Amino acid sequence: MTRGNSSKSGSHSSCNKTRVGEGEISEILNENYSVVKFPNGIKVEEGDIVEKVK
């Protein structure tokens, strides 16, 4: 999981990702959504980005 700090410059915005932790996919709901379980101590907030490790 990464947490982004966004900043706006004119009509463009950018995001700097910071690695927060790792979790495990426990259920795939559909093509776009999955249920992910994170270890205790990892706080997930609205706007956080969860990416699959390739």
N, C-alpha and C positions, 0 to 999 in steps of 0.2 A: 504494500500500500504506500502511496506517496501523498504528500500534502503539498499543495501548490500555493505560492504567494503570487497573486496576480497584480499586475500594474497596468494602468492605461496610459497610452501616449497618443493623443489625438484620437483618431478613429481606430487605432490598433491596440490590442492588449496582448500581454505575454504572461507566461506562467513559469516560475522556477520550481521544479519538483525537488522535494526532499524525502528521502527514504525514511519511513516511519516504522515499518515492521513487515512481517510475513504472516500469512494466514493459509488456511486450507479450504478448498472448495468442498462443501459438504453436499450440495445439491445443485444441479443445473436445471434452471427453470425453463429457459428457452434460449434462442440464439443470442440474445442480448443481456440476459440476467442470470445470475447465480447467487446462491446463498454461500457466504464465506464466513468461516469461524476464525476468530483471532485469539491469540493467547491473552490471558489476563494482563492488564496493564496497557494494552494498546487501545487507545481511544479513537473511535471512528466518528467523524463529524460530517455534517452536510457539506457537500462540495469536495470531499476527499475523492481521490482517483484511485481505483483499484485496477491494477494491470496484471495480466497473466505473464509469468516469467517464461521466456522462450528458451 
